Amino acid sequence: MLKLSHEKPFAQGGNRLCFVHPEDPSLCVKVRRPDFTLEDLRRKKGFPRNLRPLSSFDDNLEELRVVQHLAERCGEIVFRHVYRCEGFIDTDLGKGLVTELVRDEDSKISLSLKQYIWEYGYTAACQTAVEELTSFWQKYLIPSRDLLTHNVLVQRSADGGIIRLVVIDGLGSPHIMPFEIFPEFYKRQYVAKKVRRFYGRINEFVENCQQGKRPSQLGILFYRDQDSQKAE
């Protein structure tokens, strides 16, 4: 069993904590937040979604299933903008999903798009990277819930340039039925709507940053120095 209870998470999402794998710094282990159970998550949902089985609210299970399906359907190209999922491991904080840990060329953990924009602004290079990501999303009809800036990582080169954007959360569809069974025209409309909302969120966040409104801690690295040391 992997011991995580004495480790410090490097980031937190809405439902999960993210840890550097203690035995492999190239991997991340995602576990559910102890203060937010699957029962809590289901209770928050309205009818008819709250009638779904409890397992359907497990982000880890859904992500692994979706990533495996995308790899079968699209091939290796999908990992240009979607992170790799390796499977599950037992931890002292519950089942953990082992995934790729996206790092910059200097070995530091990559910033979320949210943190990148807050610290560096919505640069021309960042806008180009967002356009590449959204074009990819629509070309390959990637199923996702709302694309959020704290769920997208900005992987950078040694000189600070942007290599790629990687989505590390929110994969899958909120529908009761699997996304794969819907006709293509519906999938295209669905993905296009998610992309439009993504741009809207980015624009709203950029405006908030310009007004000096500090972002929440979701998707913000808890530390910026120790991560590179762990990778050595």
C-alpha positions as CSV (number, residue, x, y, z in Angstrom):
1,M,0.0,0.0,0.0
2,L,1.3,3.4,-1.0
3,K,1.7,5.8,2.0
4,L,0.3,9.3,1.2
5,S,-1.1,10.5,4.5
6,H,2.2,12.0,5.5
7,E,2.9,13.5,2.0
8,K,1.9,17.0,1.0
9,P,-0.4,17.3,-2.0
10,F,0.9,19.7,-4.7
11,A,-2.5,20.7,-5.9
12,Q,-6.2,20.3,-5.2
13,G,-9.2,20.0,-7.5
14,G,-12.9,20.3,-6.8
15,N,-13.1,16.6,-5.7
16,R,-9.5,15.3,-5.5
17,L,-6.1,15.8,-4.0
18,C,-3.0,15.4,-6.3
19,F,0.3,13.9,-4.9
20,V,3.6,13.3,-6.5
21,H,4.1,9.5,-6.5
22,P,6.6,8.9,-3.7
23,E,8.4,6.2,-5.7
24,D,8.3,7.8,-9.2
25,P,8.3,11.6,-9.7
26,S,7.1,11.2,-13.3
27,L,3.7,10.1,-11.9
28,C,0.8,11.7,-10.1
29,V,-1.6,9.9,-7.7
30,K,-5.1,11.4,-7.5
31,V,-7.2,10.5,-4.4
32,R,-10.6,11.7,-3.4
33,R,-10.7,14.5,-0.9
34,P,-11.6,13.0,2.5
35,D,-14.0,16.0,3.2
36,F,-16.1,15.4,0.0
37,T,-17.5,11.8,-0.4
38,L,-19.2,10.3,-3.5
39,E,-22.4,10.5,-1.4
40,D,-21.9,14.2,-1.0
41,L,-21.3,14.6,-4.7
42,R,-24.5,12.7,-5.6
43,R,-26.6,14.7,-3.2
44,K,-25.5,17.9,-4.9
45,K,-26.9,16.7,-8.3
46,G,-30.4,17.4,-9.3
47,F,-33.0,15.0,-10.7
48,P,-32.5,12.7,-12.7
49,R,-28.7,12.6,-12.3
50,N,-29.0,11.9,-8.6
51,L,-30.6,8.5,-9.5
52,R,-27.3,7.3,-11.1
53,P,-25.3,4.6,-9.3
54,L,-22.7,5.9,-6.8
55,S,-19.8,4.5,-8.9
56,S,-20.8,6.9,-11.8
57,F,-19.8,9.8,-9.7
58,D,-16.2,8.6,-9.2
59,D,-14.0,10.9,-11.3
60,N,-11.1,8.4,-11.2
61,L,-13.1,5.5,-12.6
62,E,-14.6,7.7,-15.3
63,E,-11.3,9.3,-16.4
64,L,-9.6,5.9,-16.7
65,R,-12.4,4.5,-18.8
66,V,-12.5,7.6,-21.1
67,V,-8.8,7.8,-21.5
68,Q,-8.5,4.1,-22.4
69,H,-11.4,4.5,-24.9
70,L,-9.8,7.6,-26.5
71,A,-6.5,5.7,-26.8
72,E,-8.3,2.9,-28.6
73,R,-10.2,5.3,-30.9
74,C,-7.7,7.9,-31.7
75,G,-4.3,6.3,-31.0
76,E,-1.2,7.8,-29.6
77,I,-2.1,11.3,-30.9
78,V,-4.7,11.7,-28.1
79,F,-1.8,12.1,-25.6
80,R,-0.8,15.3,-27.2
81,H,-3.5,17.1,-25.2
82,V,-4.8,14.4,-22.8
83,Y,-2.8,13.0,-20.0
84,R,-2.0,9.3,-19.6
85,C,-3.7,7.2,-17.0
86,E,-1.8,4.1,-15.7
87,G,-4.5,2.5,-13.5
88,F,-5.3,2.2,-9.8
89,I,-3.2,1.7,-6.7
90,D,-4.1,1.2,-3.1
91,T,-3.1,4.1,-0.8
92,D,-3.7,4.8,2.9
93,L,-6.1,7.5,1.6
94,G,-8.1,5.1,-0.5
95,K,-7.9,4.1,-4.1
96,G,-5.6,6.3,-6.1
97,L,-5.5,6.9,-9.9
98,V,-2.0,6.9,-11.1
99,T,-1.4,9.3,-14.0
100,E,1.2,11.1,-16.0
101,L,2.6,14.0,-14.0
102,V,3.1,16.8,-16.6
103,R,6.3,18.7,-16.0
104,D,8.1,21.5,-17.8
105,E,11.5,20.9,-19.4
106,D,13.2,22.2,-16.3
107,S,11.4,19.4,-14.3
108,K,9.1,21.7,-12.4
109,I,5.4,20.7,-12.3
110,S,3.5,22.5,-15.1
111,L,1.3,25.4,-14.1
112,S,-2.5,25.2,-14.7
113,L,-3.7,27.6,-17.4
114,K,-5.4,29.5,-14.6
115,Q,-2.2,30.0,-12.8
116,Y,-0.3,30.8,-16.0
117,I,-2.7,33.5,-17.0
118,W,-2.7,35.0,-13.5
119,E,1.2,35.1,-13.4
120,Y,2.1,35.9,-17.0
121,G,-1.1,37.1,-18.7
122,Y,-3.0,35.8,-21.7
123,T,0.0,36.0,-24.0
124,A,-0.1,35.6,-27.7
125,A,1.7,32.2,-27.3
126,C,-0.9,31.2,-24.8
127,Q,-3.8,32.2,-27.1
128,T,-2.2,30.1,-29.9
129,A,-1.9,27.1,-27.6
130,V,-5.5,27.4,-26.6
131,E,-6.5,27.5,-30.3
132,E,-4.5,24.4,-30.9
133,L,-6.2,22.6,-28.0
134,T,-9.7,23.6,-28.9
135,S,-9.1,22.6,-32.6
136,F,-7.9,19.2,-31.4
137,W,-10.9,18.9,-29.1
138,Q,-13.3,19.4,-32.0
139,K,-11.4,17.4,-34.5
140,Y,-11.3,14.3,-32.3
141,L,-14.7,14.9,-30.6
142,I,-13.2,14.5,-27.1
143,P,-16.0,14.0,-24.5
144,S,-15.6,16.3,-21.5
145,R,-17.6,18.2,-19.0
146,D,-17.0,21.9,-18.9
147,L,-13.4,22.7,-19.8
148,L,-12.0,24.7,-16.9
149,T,-8.8,26.7,-16.7
150,H,-7.7,24.9,-13.5
151,N,-8.0,21.5,-15.3
152,V,-5.6,22.4,-18.2
153,L,-1.9,22.4,-17.7
154,V,0.6,24.6,-19.6
155,Q,3.8,22.6,-20.3
156,R,6.7,24.9,-21.0
157,S,10.1,24.5,-22.6
158,A,13.4,25.5,-20.9
159,D,13.2,29.0,-22.4
160,G,9.7,29.5,-21.1
161,G,7.9,28.8,-24.5
162,I,4.7,26.8,-24.5
163,I,5.1,23.2,-25.7
164,R,1.4,22.1,-25.3
165,L,-1.7,22.3,-23.2
166,V,-2.8,19.1,-21.4
167,V,-6.2,18.4,-20.0
168,I,-5.9,16.5,-16.7
169,D,-9.5,16.5,-15.4
170,G,-13.1,16.8,-16.5
171,L,-13.0,14.1,-19.1
172,G,-16.2,12.2,-19.9
173,S,-19.8,13.1,-20.3
174,P,-22.4,14.0,-17.7
175,H,-25.1,12.0,-19.7
176,I,-26.5,8.9,-18.2
177,M,-25.9,7.2,-21.5
178,P,-22.3,6.8,-22.9
179,F,-21.2,9.6,-25.1
180,E,-20.1,7.1,-27.8
181,I,-23.6,6.0,-28.6
182,F,-24.8,9.5,-29.7
183,P,-24.8,10.4,-33.5
184,E,-21.9,12.4,-34.8
185,F,-23.8,15.6,-35.4
186,Y,-24.8,15.7,-31.8
187,K,-21.3,15.1,-30.6
188,R,-20.0,18.0,-32.8
189,Q,-22.6,20.3,-31.4
190,Y,-21.9,19.2,-27.8
191,V,-18.1,19.6,-28.1
192,A,-18.5,23.0,-29.9
193,K,-20.6,24.2,-27.0
194,K,-18.0,23.1,-24.5
195,V,-15.3,25.0,-26.5
196,R,-17.4,28.2,-26.7
197,R,-17.9,28.1,-22.9
198,F,-14.2,27.5,-22.4
199,Y,-13.4,30.7,-24.4
200,G,-16.0,32.5,-22.4
201,R,-14.4,31.4,-19.1
202,I,-11.0,32.4,-20.2
203,N,-12.2,35.9,-21.3
204,E,-14.0,36.3,-18.0
205,F,-10.9,35.2,-16.0
206,V,-8.6,37.5,-18.0
207,E,-10.9,40.4,-17.1
208,N,-10.9,39.5,-13.4
209,C,-7.1,39.3,-13.5
210,Q,-6.9,42.7,-15.1
211,Q,-9.1,44.0,-12.3
212,G,-6.7,42.5,-9.7
213,K,-9.2,39.8,-8.5
214,R,-7.1,37.0,-7.0
215,P,-8.1,33.5,-8.1
216,S,-9.2,30.7,-5.8
217,Q,-6.7,28.0,-4.9
218,L,-8.3,25.4,-7.2
219,G,-5.6,24.3,-9.6
220,I,-3.0,26.5,-8.0
221,L,0.3,24.8,-7.1
222,F,0.8,24.7,-3.3
223,Y,4.5,25.0,-3.8
224,R,6.9,26.1,-6.6
225,D,10.4,25.0,-5.5
226,Q,10.3,21.5,-4.0
227,D,8.7,19.9,-7.1
228,S,11.9,20.3,-9.2
229,Q,14.0,18.8,-6.4
230,K,11.8,15.8,-6.2
231,A,12.3,15.1,-9.9
232,E,16.1,15.0,-9.6
